[in-house]
Amino acid sequence: MNSKLLNILFLIIATAAFAQEVDSTAVQKDSVIVSEKKEAIVIKDTVIDKEPYNPLAPSKAAFYSAVVPGLGQAYNKKYWKIPIIYAGMATGVYFYLKNDDDYNQFRDAYKRRLAGFEDDEFQGISTERLIDAQRNAKTNKDYSIIAVVLVYMLNIIDANVDAHLQQYNVTEDLSISPNFEVNSINTQANYGLSFRFKL
């Protein structure tokens, strides 16, 4: 009983999923008024195609992103990515400046201790700990620079790849779809995937 119910459910889902086909053409209707009493309808059939293949579009987008971060995304009309790029770069710059300030504070306190003064803002912290704090702040500054450079590089790579994928030809010539067959010998359902390749 459960297998029959499962077979029927799978058949309904598979039929519903492949029952409708999206039309890739669009018809544009223009109406022109000839006089007040008559209306002439002019119907133009226009096929909406993708823009022609431009082999230089990916390198153009990458160049734009290299010159001004986010400009390649604007060229690809992916405007929602631009704030993400600038937020990533601004975060890296913020942490760089913060760690630079911390490094300068630790270094100044260490220099004052070497000069013999004990009135720095880090009372109760040993000199060795100040040296470690300087090293950690310097390491974090370096990581912040690396993060900014990585976001910048990802910005260029994203613009290039996105421009490539916009020109990618997606057709029905190569498709994978669920397949449902009934075995004629034992009347059991066979489920699978069908792979279609049209030349």
N, C-alpha and C positions, 0 to 999 in steps of 0.2 A: 504494500500500500504506500509506504514512504517513497519507494523508488518511482512509482507511477506519478505521485504528486511532485517529486523533484523533476521528473522528465517534463511534465506539463509546465511547471514553473520556468524551467530553463528554455523551453520552446517559446513561451510568451515573451520572456525577456529578450531572447535572440531575435525574435520577429519584430518586436517593437524597436530594437536598437538599429535594425537595418531596413526598416520599412520606409523611412524617409530619406530622400537624397537631396542634398543642397544643390541648388542650381547656381552655376558659376557665372551665368549671364544675367544682366539686368536690362529691363526695358524702360526707357525714359519716354514719357508721354508729354508732348507740348501741345497746348491748345491755343489757337489763334482765333480771335473774334473777327469775323469778316464784316458783319454789320450788326445792328441791334437785334435783328430777328434771326439771323443765321449764325451758326457757329461751326467753323471748320476745325476738325481735329486732325492734327498732323501727328503721326506716330513714327518715331524714329527708333530703330533697334540699334542699341549701342552695346557692344560687348566690353565689359570692364576688365581690362587686363592689368597685370602687374607692370611696373615700369620696366623698360628694356634692361637687359643685363648690362651692368656697368662694372668692368673689372677693376677700375680704379677706386670704386666707392669704399672698400675696406681700408685701403691705404690713406685715402682722403680723411676718413673718420678718425683713423689713428693719428694722423698728423694734426688734425684739429684738436684732439684731446691732449696731444703732447704740448701744443702751444698754450692752450688755455684749458685746464681740466674742466670737463663737462661739456665742452663745445662739440666733441664728437658725438655725445649722446643727444645733443640738440640737433645735430646733423641727421642722426638716425630717427629723430622724432620720439625719443624715449626720455621725455622731460622729467619724469618722476625719479630718474636715477641721479639727476644733478644734485639735489639736496643731500643725498646719501654720500656722494663723493666728497662734497665740501664738509659735511659733518665728520666724516672719517679723518680728513686732513686736519680740520680744526681741532679735533680731539688729540691727535698726535702733537700738534703745535702747542696746545695748552699744557699737556703733560711735560713736554720739553721745557717750556718756560718755568713751570712749577719746580721741576727737578733741578733746573739751573739755579733758581733762587735758593733752594735747599743746599745745593752744593756750595754756593758762595757763602752761605751762613756757616756751614760746617768748616769750610776752609778758613774763613776769617777767625772763627773761634779757636781753631787749631793754631793759627799763626800767633794769636794773642797769647796762647799758652806757651808757645815756644819762646816768646819774648819775655815771659815771666809774669804775665798778668793772670789773675785768677777770677776776674770779674765778668766773665762772658755769660751769655744767656743759658748756657748748658751746664749749670752748677750740678755737681753730683754725678756727672757722666765722665768716665775716664777718657784719657787721651787716645787710647787704643780704639775705644768705641767711636770717637770722632773720626778717626782714620777710616774705620769700617763704614761709617755713615757717608763719608766722602766718596768712597769706592762705589757704594750702592747707588748714590745719587748720580754719579757719572755713568754707571751701567744703565740706569733707567733713562738717562738722557739719550744714550746711544740707541736704546730700544725704541724710544719715541721717534728719533730720526728715521730708523728703519721702518717703523709703522707708517710714517708719512710717505716715504719712498714707495712702500708696497701699495698703499692706496693709490698713489699716482700711477704706478705701473699697471695695477688692475684696471684703472680708469682707461688707459690706452688699450689694453688687451680687450676689455669689454666692448669698447667702441668698434674695434676691428672685427671681433667675432660677431657682434650684433649686425654689422653691415654685411658680413658674409651670409649670415642666416636669413636676412631679409630677402636675399636674392636666391635662396635655395628653392628649387623646384619641388613642390609637394603635389604629387599627382596620385591618382588611384591605380597607377600601373604597378605599384608595389604595395601590397596590403596584407595584413594579417587579420583574420576574423574568426570568431568562434564557429565551430562546426558541430552539427547535431545529426546523427544518423542512427537508424534503427537496424540492428543486425537481423537479417531475414531468417537466420537459422534458429536462434534462440530468443528472438524478439526482445533483446535487451538493448538499452540505449547506449550508444557510444558517443562520448564527448571528446572534443579535440579542438585544435586550432588549424585553420586552413591558411596556407601561405600561397598568395597569388602573385604571379609576375607576368605582366603583359609586355610584349615588345611593340 
